[in-house]
């Protein structure tokens, strides 16, 4: 069967102050038209794997997942006892899938992305599922780039396999601006959108080979599933696993990975200016969420939460976010500084605001 595995355990600090530990990015709507980014992701996958949908999340976020997805069947929330990054998280998901379905084919999909063209998205992921099944390979969906972006990793695309399916020659880290421009000009690179497709058995096999400590722990967790010891074993072993991403731990170490390019209005909603990529601006270029009044103000990103109002006059190219007990104001071109501010809050013993 085809299984959709949604990764929903992140923190989304670049969208502070709306995204916080108690209500991180994937549980926010952010103008998507759905109750949350997570709910939008689940709805997007429903036509292909609605009966086999899983969510991997942090243990303390499991109630938020259930609230966001009230129709998700019992047992489909896989709660991590500790944050160990995506290699362990997806390995844990594979363990649960194989316990139910020894021939499980899985799609690993982040919970916090916006997709503009649902029909094209479904077409591409159907191709990716089919390629993983036919070739018994690990298949990624790379994103057709629209600009020389320095904030994303890239996939260097190689020879064709069949149809739209091509080999990946290399996973490339986030480039500087000149290198990113070279990538775009060459036409040989896709953005790494963090989506991939494979059999659960193949994923665990690669983890055992390239991350033996993680593989050993996951095998012990798998052996306990279905017994009264299952939760205790997971709670004991999982926090000891190495904390590493699936890209570093597995994808960059193996050969034969394939990719299909996706051009379906993808946005990782990774910072406040990303709202402008999918939400229409007003006649003065302001993108707003909530109740906002703008007078002689242009090119701003402005967010107010329910029951509040933000008013601006005579300012341009700012990010202004009012959420709960915090207000964020910074130049639009310095949106990545949100992470620096979050670090400063931690350093100043102001974590109650995170």
C-alpha positions in Angstrom: 0.0 0.0 0.0 0.9 3.6 -0.4 1.4 5.4 2.9 1.7 9.2 3.4 4.0 10.1 6.3 3.7 13.7 7.4 6.7 15.2 9.3 5.1 17.5 11.9 7.6 17.9 14.8 9.4 21.1 13.9 9.5 24.5 15.7 9.4 27.1 12.9 11.3 29.7 14.9 11.7 31.9 11.8 8.0 32.7 12.0 8.2 33.9 15.6 6.2 35.4 17.4 3.2 33.5 15.8 5.1 30.2 15.8 6.0 29.2 19.3 6.8 26.0 21.3 3.2 25.6 22.3 1.8 26.3 18.8 4.5 25.9 16.1 4.4 26.8 12.5 2.6 23.6 11.2 -0.4 24.4 13.4 -0.8 27.9 12.0 -3.0 28.9 9.0 -0.9 31.7 7.6 -3.4 32.6 5.0 -3.5 29.2 3.3 -7.3 28.9 3.5 -7.1 25.9 5.7 -7.3 25.7 9.5 -3.5 25.0 9.5 -0.6 24.1 7.3 -0.8 20.5 8.7 -4.5 20.2 7.8 -3.7 21.5 4.3 -1.0 18.9 3.9 -3.3 16.1 5.0 -6.0 17.2 2.7 -3.5 17.4 -0.2 -2.4 13.8 0.3 -6.0 12.4 0.9 -6.8 11.6 -2.8 -3.8 9.2 -2.9 -3.4 7.8 0.6 -6.2 8.9 2.8 -6.6 5.5 4.3 -2.9 5.2 5.1 -2.0 8.6 6.5 0.5 8.9 9.4 1.9 11.9 11.3 5.3 11.9 13.1 5.5 14.6 15.7 7.0 15.4 19.1 5.2 13.8 22.0 4.1 17.1 23.5 2.6 18.1 20.1 0.5 15.0 19.7 -2.6 16.6 21.2 -2.3 19.5 18.7 -2.1 17.0 15.8 -5.2 15.3 17.0 -7.0 18.6 17.2 -5.8 19.7 13.8 -6.8 16.3 12.2 -9.8 15.1 14.2 -10.7 12.4 11.6 -7.2 10.8 11.7 -7.7 7.1 12.7 -6.4 6.0 16.1 -2.8 4.9 16.2 -1.7 7.0 13.2 0.1 9.6 15.3 3.7 8.5 15.9 5.0 10.4 18.9 8.8 10.9 19.3 9.9 10.7 22.9 12.6 13.2 22.1 13.6 15.3 19.1 16.2 13.4 17.1 15.8 15.0 13.6 14.4 13.5 10.5 16.6 10.3 10.1 15.3 8.8 13.4 11.8 10.2 12.9 11.4 8.6 9.5 13.0 5.4 10.6 10.5 5.3 13.5 7.7 5.8 11.0 9.1 3.0 8.7 9.1 0.7 11.7 5.4 1.3 12.4 4.5 1.0 8.7 6.2 -2.4 8.4 4.5 -3.7 11.5 1.2 -3.1 9.7 2.2 -3.6 6.0 5.4 -5.5 5.1 5.3 -4.1 1.6 4.6 -0.5 2.6 5.7 2.2 0.2 6.0 5.6 1.9 5.9 9.2 1.0 7.8 11.5 3.4 6.2 14.9 3.2 6.9 18.0 5.4 3.8 19.4 7.2 4.6 23.1 6.8 4.7 23.8 3.0 2.2 25.6 0.8 1.3 24.1 -2.6 -0.5 26.4 -5.2 -1.4 23.7 -7.8 -3.0 20.7 -6.2 -3.7 18.9 -9.4 -0.1 19.1 -10.6 1.1 18.1 -7.1 -1.0 14.9 -7.2 0.3 14.1 -10.7 3.9 14.4 -9.7 3.7 12.4 -6.4 1.8 9.7 -8.2 4.7 9.4 -10.6 7.1 9.4 -7.7 5.2 6.6 -5.9 5.2 4.6 -9.1 8.9 5.1 -9.7 9.7 4.0 -6.1 7.6 0.9 -6.7 8.9 0.0 -10.2 12.6 0.7 -9.6 12.7 -0.2 -5.9 14.5 3.1 -5.5 14.5 6.1 -3.3 12.9 8.9 -5.4 12.8 12.6 -4.4 10.5 15.3 -5.7 12.8 18.2 -6.5 11.3 21.7 -6.9 11.8 23.5 -10.2 13.6 26.7 -9.0 12.2 30.1 -9.8 15.1 32.2 -8.6 18.7 31.9 -7.4 17.8 31.1 -3.8 20.6 30.9 -1.2 18.3 29.5 1.6 17.7 26.1 0.1 19.7 23.0 -0.6 19.9 21.8 -4.2 19.8 18.6 -6.2 22.2 18.2 -9.1 20.3 16.3 -11.7 22.0 13.7 -13.9 21.0 11.4 -16.7 17.4 10.5 -17.5 15.9 7.2 -16.4 12.5 7.2 -18.1 9.9 10.0 -18.7 10.4 12.7 -16.2 12.5 10.5 -13.9 16.2 11.3 -13.7 19.2 10.3 -11.6 20.6 12.6 -8.9 24.3 13.2 -9.2 24.7 15.1 -5.9 23.0 16.7 -3.0 24.3 20.3 -2.7 24.3 22.5 0.4 22.9 26.0 0.5 25.0 28.0 -1.9 26.2 31.6 -1.9 24.5 34.0 -4.3 27.0 33.7 -7.2 26.8 29.9 -7.0 23.0 29.9 -6.9 22.9 32.1 -10.0 25.2 29.6 -11.7 23.0 26.7 -10.7 19.9 28.4 -12.2 21.7 29.3 -15.4 22.8 25.7 -15.9 19.4 24.2 -15.7 20.8 21.2 -14.0 19.6 21.9 -10.5 16.4 21.6 -8.5 15.6 22.8 -5.0 15.6 20.1 -2.4 12.0 20.3 -1.1 12.4 17.6 1.5 10.0 15.1 -0.1 11.0 11.5 -1.0 9.4 8.2 -1.7 10.6 4.6 -1.0 9.6 1.3 0.5 9.8 1.3 4.3 12.0 -1.8 4.1 14.5 0.0 1.8 14.7 3.0 4.1 15.4 0.9 7.1 18.0 -1.1 5.2 19.8 2.1 4.3 19.7 3.4 7.9 21.2 0.1 9.1 24.0 0.4 6.6 24.9 4.0 7.0 23.7 4.8 10.5 24.2 1.4 12.3 23.6 2.8 15.8 20.2 4.2 14.7 19.4 1.0 12.9 20.1 -1.1 15.9 17.9 1.1 18.1 15.1 1.0 15.6 15.3 -2.7 15.2 14.9 -3.1 19.0 11.9 -0.8 18.9 10.4 -2.8 16.1 10.9 -6.1 18.0 8.8 -4.7 20.9 5.9 -3.5 18.8 2.7 -5.3 19.6 3.8 -6.1 23.1 3.1 -4.4 26.4 6.8 -3.3 26.5 6.5 -1.3 23.2 6.2 2.2 24.6 8.7 1.7 27.4 11.3 0.4 24.9 10.8 3.3 22.6 10.9 5.8 25.5 14.2 4.3 26.6 16.0 3.8 23.3 14.8 6.6 21.0 16.3 9.5 22.9 19.7 7.8 22.6 19.7 7.8 18.8 22.0 10.2 16.9 20.4 13.5 16.1 20.9 13.9 12.3 18.8 14.7 9.3 17.8 12.0 6.7 19.8 14.0 4.1 23.1 13.9 6.0 22.6 10.5 7.5 21.3 8.6 4.4 20.5 10.4 1.2 24.0 12.0 0.6 25.7 8.6 1.3 23.9 6.4 -1.1 23.9 6.0 -4.9 21.0 5.5 -7.3 18.7 8.1 -5.8 16.3 9.5 -8.5 14.2 12.6 -8.8 11.2 14.1 -10.5 11.0 17.8 -11.0 7.9 19.5 -9.5 6.5 22.8 -10.6 3.3 23.2 -8.6 3.6 26.5 -6.7 5.7 25.2 -3.9 6.6 27.4 -1.0 8.3 26.3 2.3 6.7 29.3 4.2 10.1 29.6 5.8 10.0 33.3 6.7 7.5 36.1 6.9 8.2 37.5 3.4 7.2 34.1 2.0 3.5 35.1 2.5 3.9 37.4 -0.5 4.6 34.4 -2.7 1.1 33.1 -2.4 -1.1 35.8 -0.8 -2.1 38.7 -3.0 -0.8 42.1 -2.1 -3.0 45.3 -2.0 -2.6 48.1 -4.4 0.4 49.5 -2.4 2.2 46.1 -2.3 1.3 45.4 1.3 0.5 41.8 2.2 -1.7 41.5 5.3 -3.2 38.9 7.6 -5.8 39.9 10.2 -7.0 43.5 10.8 -4.6 46.0 9.4 -4.9 49.7 8.5 -2.1 51.1 6.3 -1.8 54.8 5.3 0.9 55.9 2.8 2.6 52.6 3.6 4.0 50.3 0.8 5.6 46.9 0.4 5.0 45.8 4.0 4.2 42.3 5.4 1.8 42.9 8.3 0.1 40.3 10.6 -2.2 40.8 13.5 -3.9 38.1 15.5 -7.6 37.8 16.3 -9.0 40.7 18.3 -6.1 43.1 17.6 -5.3 45.7 15.0 -2.0 46.9 13.5 -1.9 50.4 12.0 1.0 51.8 9.9 1.6 55.1 8.3 4.5 56.4 6.2 6.6 53.2 6.4 7.8 50.8 3.7 9.3 47.4 3.3 8.8 46.3 6.9 7.7 43.1 8.6 5.3 43.8 11.4 3.8 40.9 13.3 1.6 41.2 16.4 0.9 37.8 18.0 -0.2 37.3 21.6 2.2 39.0 24.0 4.9 39.9 21.5 5.5 42.3 18.6 8.1 41.8 15.8 9.3 44.7 13.7 12.2 44.5 11.2 13.1 45.4 7.7 11.7 43.0 5.1 15.1 42.2 3.7 16.3 41.2 7.2 13.6 38.6 7.8 16.2 35.9 8.6 17.2 38.0 11.7 14.2 36.5 13.4 16.3 33.5 14.4 18.9 35.9 15.9 16.2 37.5 17.9 14.9 34.2 19.2 18.5 33.3 20.2 18.7 36.6 22.1 15.5 35.9 23.9 16.9 32.6 25.1 20.2 34.2 26.1 18.2 36.9 28.1 16.2 34.3 30.0 13.0 35.4 28.2 12.0 31.9 27.0 8.5 32.4 28.3 8.0 34.4 25.1 9.1 31.6 22.8 
